[in-house]
Amino acid sequence: MDTNNLIVDRILQVHEPNAKGLGLDRLEEDRLLLGFGRWAEGQIKKWIDYANGALLFIMVPGDPESGMFYVYDRTDQTFWMVDLAGSSRLGGYRLGEFEHLAQAHGLKALAQNPQRLLEANRGTFEKCRPFGV
């Protein structure tokens, strides 16, 4: 799996002030993931659960080219946005592209072991600033 072609951005941690202000820190996990989708102003179109994390594909309602990948790390209760480096699209993926892109770029493997995203945040991958910083 070639993860060097990913842009990784920590979006939200459940116990940080932004999430507490939304009440996300008090929700059971399924409701937490649905609440994150609403917070991201989209709808979860794909949701794949693994023991240590989940892979989400969220789209803006009515926009067929608005999909973005997110990984939820159950251990750290952190949401990560994951995009494809080198793409001029910067998100904006179609639902029909989900399976191919998730497999080709190792996104399912990242959701199975989201602790690798911590490595990404230390420079293994191209990184962005966390949301709100």
C-alpha positions, 0 to 999 in steps of 0.5 A: 500500500502506497500511503505517501500519496495521501494528505492527512488532516486531523479534523476533530477529536471528540474530547476537544472543545469544538466537539464538546460544544456540539455535544459529540463527547456524550454520544454513543459511537454510532450516533457520534459518527452520524453527528460528525457527518452532520457537523461536516455538513454532509451525509454519510454515503459509505461507512465501513466499520473495523475493530479499531476504526471506521472509513467514512465517505461523506457527500454534500446532499445534491452534489454528486462530486463532493465526496470526501474520505474520513477515518475515525480512530476509535482509540483516540476518538479522532476524525481524520480527513484523508485526501489524495495528494497530487489530485487537482480535485481536492476532494470532490469524489463521486460515490461510484469511485469510492471502492476503487479509490479506497482500495487503490490508496490503502484507505481501508487498511488505514481505517483498520489500523488508524494509529498509522495516521499518527505517523502521518501527522509526524511527517510520514505523509504530506500533512495539513494543519488541524481544523481550527488552527 
